[in-house]
Amino acid sequence: MALDLIIRGGSVVLANEVRKADIGVRDGRIAVLADSLQDEACITCIDAEGKLVFPGMVDIHVHFNEPNFGHWEGFATGSAALAAGGCTTYVDMPLNGNPPTVDAEALRMKLDLAKGQSSVDYTVWGGLVPGHLNRLEELAAEGVRGFKAFMSNPGGEGEGRFREADDWTLYAGMKRIKELGGFVALHAESDSITSRLAGEAVAAGRTDAGAFAASRPVIAELEAVNKALLFAEETGCQVHFVHISSPAAIRLIDQAKRRGVPVTAETCPHYLVLTEQDMADKGPVAKCAPPLRSKDAQEELWTLLAEGKLDVIASDHSPCPPELKLDGRLTFFEAWGGISGAQSSLELMLDEGWLKRGIPLPLLARLLSTGPAKRFGLHPRKGEITLGADADFAIVDTDEPYVLTEEQLYYRHKMSPYAGRQFNCKVTATYVRGKLVYSADAGIVAPGSGQLLLQPVKVG
């Protein structure tokens, strides 16, 4: 029987090595991995000579803002950007849509809007917020595995916006989510520290990027991480720390891992390639929370990454309309805090991590693809180039430098702190389940072809 697709001659990034190989695909899955498939019949044959074949990125931290905030970013535009960046699967956060995904009705609203819109495969987070502990089970019954909670004020608009979890909600919620077989993802910053420092800065008339960074110091992250680790040890609930910005927090989490706490750590490309000076130079387009840190802290993060102390790299793509970022009447504190970066994650990590720093490609694949897929129970179907897995690939030309322009961005609002940056590699094609969804020549070629990966389960 002929193979549906053969990708020939590429340098294939596998779990523990990179080797030149041919990949044969049948019925959307990887059917053959061999040194050569020259004698095999195929419907479509792709020449990847001289290019990397990287497992499709699994981005478990994006904000596409449906329902009712699709004018910030929706499934169609957000997933197109991911496809252009070599991402083949994503997990959408429960905010900043309104209503947030904190019960089954809101989940159905979101999924109805996503149907037929996504260019790549996807699933969703649920939310852990005050007053909704009794709704966790209905979300779990629909297949939701991860529940996001904030330990500080998440901001946002509307009466129905996402709310931060007080200590009781977090503790009780973790106990219940443990019983349901799920895990909690935490934005770990101490609200009492950050809100006090922010108020003092604004009252003193200090509202620039430096004052914002100083209002969210590393100690605010450490305090929240310590509390969450205590709750995790007490409840046995699995915890995933999102967008960790400081080496000190990564070390705390690693110490907890070594004493058996069920915890994973994520950082983002912006903490690895941008600094607090970039936030001052570029303005609110580079504003995020936790804020960008110093160059020294960034170098320490790279060292910890190389030592295997991190589990996930995710974009934390958090877009908004231009008027919420670029209006000159807004102070830095008032501007929306979120970075649009989903399209650039894989290229940034290959450029900065592999080409410039020599980080091994299999390690980067574990952080960008395999680790995130495992965190969401999607592995081995997703996240690795291996027999039987979905044929999800990013084809990357490592000898095609280019400068990213706003016109090349697929986001609804073409803002990115990486616009104007030279990249030394380029995603030239993205395949999802063996189907071409993006090519550098033709753009998005299979809009709306992504599949929902959420499977309802029996609870109890």
N, C-alpha and C positions, 0 to 999 in steps of 0.2 A: 504494500500500500504506500502510495506517495506521501511524503511529508508535506504539510501545508506550508511550512516556512523553514528555510535553512539560512542561518546567519554564519557566514564563512570567514575564517581567517582572522577573527578579532582576538585581542588579548582579553580573555574572559576572567573577570574578577570572581573567584570562588571563595569558599569559606576560609581557606587557609593558604591559598596560593593564587597566583595569576599565571595563566598559561594560554598559549595560542591554541584555539580549539574551534571546532564547528559545533553549532547548536541546532538540533532538529526539533521542530515543533509540530505537534499534532493535536487537534481539538483544543487548542488554547493552552496546552501544557507542554513542558519540556519533555520530549520523548527520548532524545539521544544527545549525549555529550561525547564527542569523539575527536581524535586528532584530525581526522579528515572524513568528510561525507561527500567527497567528489563523485562517488559512484551512485549516490542515492538520488532518486527522482524526487522532485519537489515542485509545488505549484508556484512558489515565489522563492527566489534565491537572492540574498543580499550580501554584497561584498563589504566586509568590515575590516579589510586588511589595513593595518596601521592605526586602528582605532581601538579604544576601550569598549568592552561590553560590560557595563556595570549593572548590578541588580537594580531594578527600579526603586527609587527612593520611596520610603513609607513615611510620610510627614504626619505625625500624630498630634500636631498642634497648629491648627489654622482656625481663623475666625471669618466665616463667610456670611454671618449676620442675618440669615433668613430665620424666621419670617420678619417682614415689615422693615428691615433695614438693608434690603438688597441694594438700595441706592448707595450704600457704603461699599459693599462687595457682595456678589451673589455667586451661586454655584457655577453658573456658566463661565463667568469671567475668571473667578478664582481657580477653578479646575483647569481652565485653558492655560493660565500662567504656570500652574504646577506641571502640566504636560510639557510645556515648552522648556521647563527646567529639569526634565528627566524623572519627575515624580509620577508614580503609577498608582498609588493608594494614599488616601488621606483620612484623617479623623477630624470632624468638625466640632468645635467647641460649643457649649450650650449658651454662650453669650457671644455677640451682643444682640442677638435676635430678641424680638419682643412679641410674644412671651418667650422667656428663656426655656430651655429644654429641661424642665424640672418635674414634668408629669407626662403621662402617656398621651394626653390630648395635644400638648405642645410638640411632643415628638412626632405625632402624625402630621401636624401642620408643616413641620420642617421637612419631613420625608416626602410629602406631597409636592412641595416646591422643588425638591431636589430631583424628583423623578424625571428622567429624560433630559436633564440639563448638564450632567457632569461628564467631562471628557475622560475621566479616569475613575477607577473604583474607589469606594468610600464607605465609611461608617461614621458613627457619631458618638459624642460624649453625652452623658447625662449630667445633671447638676445637683450639688449638695448645698442647700440653702435653708435658712431658718423657716420653720413653719411647714416644711414639706418632707419631713422624715417619713411620714406615712405614705409617701408616693414613690419611695425608692423601689419597693417590690414590683410595682407595675412597670417601671422602666426596665428592671432586670428581666422581667418576664418577656419583654420585647427584644431581649438580646443585648441590652446595654451592659458593658463590662466595666467601663471607667466612669467615675463621677468626679467632676471638677469642683473644687471649693477654693475660696479666697480667704486668706487670713488678714487681708486688709481691704479697704474700700476699692471695689473694681471700677468705680465711675460709671459712665453710661447715661443714657437718657430714658425718661418715661417712668411712670409709676410701677410698671411691671418689670423693671430692670433686675438684673442679677444682683443678689445681696451677699455681703461677706458672711461667713459662718462664725458665730460666737463660739466660745470654748465648748459649751454644752452641745451645740449642734454638731460640732466637729467630732467630739468624743462619742456621742451617741450614734451619730451617723457612721462612724468608722466601725463601731460594734455591729451595726446592722448590715453594713456592706460586706463585712467579713462573713457573716452568715449567708449572704446571698452569693458568695463566690466572686465578688468584684474587687475593685481597688479604687483608691482615692488619689486624685492628682491635686497637688497643692501649689497655689501661688503663695510663697512663704515670705512675707514681710510683716513686721510688727506694725499694726496700724497706730498704736498708741505712740510709738516713736516717730513714725513718718508724719503723722498728722500734726503732732506738736512742733516738730522742726519746720514743717512747711508753713504753719501758721506764723511762727516767729520770723521766718524769712520774709514772708509777704508783708507782715506788719512793719518790718524794718526797711521795706522798699527794695529788697533784694529778690528779683524775679527772673534772673538770667539763668542760662544753662548750668553754670557752676553752682548757683544756689540750689537749683533743683537737685543736682547730683548730691550735694551735701545734705539735703533734707531726707535722703534715702540711703543712709550709710550702711556699710556691710553689717554692722551690729544688728540692724533691723532684720536682715536676712537670717543671721545666726540665731537670734532669739526665736524666730518663728520655726526654723528648722529644728532647733532643740526641742521645742514644745511638741512638734509633730512627731518627732522620733520617740518621745516619751509615750505619746498616745498610741503609736504603732506598736511599741513593745507591750503596752498594757492590753491592747485589744487584739493583737495578732493580725490586724488589717494590713494588707499590702498598700504601700504608699509610693507614689511617683512624684518626685519634685520637679516641677516644670521650670524652665528658663533660669536655672541657677547661674548667678553672675560672678560669684566670688570663689577663689580657690579655698578659702577657709571653710566655706559651706560644703564644698565637695569633700574635703577631708573629714568633716564631721559625719557626712553620709557614708563615706567609705569605712570609717571606724564602726558605724552601726551595722553595716553589711557584715563585717568580719565577726561581729558577735551574734549574728543570726537574725537581725531585724530584716523583714521582707521589704526592701526599699530599693528603688532605682532613681537615677539622677539624669536629668536632661539639661543641656545647655543649647544655645542658639548660635548660628553663624555670626550674628552681630556682636556677640561678646568676644568672639575669636578674631574678628577682622576690624572692628571699630573700637574707638576709645572715647573717653569723656571729652578729649580735645576735639574729636570729630563731631560730637554732639554740639559743642560750642561753635565750631566752624560751619557746620551744615544747617544748624538750627533745628526746629521741631520735627523735620522729616526724619531725624535720627533720635527722637525722644522715645524712650521706653521705660518700663518699670518692671524689675529693678533697673536702675540706670546703667549706662555704659561705665566701665571702670577704667583704671589707669593702664598704661602700657605695661607696667611691671605685673599687674594682676593678670592681664591678658597672656603674658608669656608663661606665667605659672599655670594658667588654664591649659595651655598647649602641652606643658609638661605632664600634667595630670592626665590629659587625654591620651598621650603617648604611653603612659603607664597603665592604661586600662581602667582608670578610675571612673569613667563616665559610661553610661549605658545607651544614651539616645542623643542625637542632634536633631532638632526640629526647628521650623522657621519661626513659630509664634507670629505668623502673618496676621497683622492687626490693622487693617486699613480704615480710612475714613474719607469723607469728602474734603477737597482742598481747603475750603473755608475754615475747617476746624484745625488745620495745620498751618496754613500760610497767611492767614489774615494778620497783617502787621499790627492790628490793635490788640491782639492777644499777647499776654505775657507768656513766658515759657511754661509757667505753672498751669496756665489756662489752656494751652494747646493740647490737642488729643495726644495721649501717650501710647503710641503703637507704631511698629515699623512694618512697612510693606516690603517683604523680602522673599516670599515663597518661590518666585521664579528663579532666584539666583542661588539657592542653598547648595545644591550639588556642585555647581561650577565653582562657587566660593571655596568649598572644602577641598575639591581637587586642586584648585589653583594654589590656595594658601597652605593646605595640609600636605598634599603629595608633591606637587611640583616644586614648591619653595622650601618645605621643611622635611621632606622625605618620610612623612607618615605612611606606613604600609597601606596599600589599597585594601587588603582584606580587613584591616582594622577600621578604616573609614566606612567600608561596606557594612560592618557590624553596627556602627553608630547610626548610619543614615538609613539602613534598610532592615537588616536582620533583627537588631535589638528592638526597634520600634514595632516590628511585626510580632515578635515574641511577647512584648509588653501587652499587646492587644489580642493575643491568642490567634493571630493570623498566620503564624509560621507553623509548618513549612510550606503552606500554600503560597505565602507572600514573603518577600524579603531576602530571598537567596536564589542563586542560580544552581539548581540541583534537579535531579530527575524527579518528575511528577509534580513539580511546582508550576504555578502559573508562569507563562512565558512573558514576564514583565522585565523589560530591558530599557536602559538608556544607552544609546550609542554616542560615544564622546570622542570628538577629534581633539587630540592633545597638541596639535600643531596648527591651530587656527586661532590666533589671538584676535580679539575684537574689542571695541569700546561699546559698552552698553549705552543705548540712548533711550529716552523716554518713549520714542515711537516704537521701540521693540517690545515694550512691556504690554502684557495682556491684561493687566489689572483694569478694573473699571475706572479707577483714578490713577493716572500714570505718574505716581510719585514713588521714588525709591532713593535711599541714601547711596545706592550703588550706581545710579545713573552717572555717566561720565567716567566710570572706572574701567580700566583695561583688564579684561579677562584673558588668560593664556590657554584656555581650553573652551570648547563649545559643545553643547548637546546638539547633535545633528538629527537625531531621530529618537522617538519614544514609542515603545510597543507595550500594549496592555493585552494580556492573554493572547499574544501572538498577532495582534492587530495593530497596524500602524495608526497612531492617533495624532502624532505630530512629526513634521519634518521641517528642517531649517529652510528648505526651499519652498514648501507649500503651506506652512503654518499648521493650524489645527485641521486635520483631515477627517476626524470622526467625532464631531461634537455630539454630546449626549449619549455616548456609547458606554459610559461607565456603569458598573453594577453596584448595587447596595450589598454590603457584606454583613448586614445585621440579620441574625437568625433568632426568631422567638424561641424561648426555652420554657420548660416547666420549672417553676420555683417551688421549693419545699418538698 
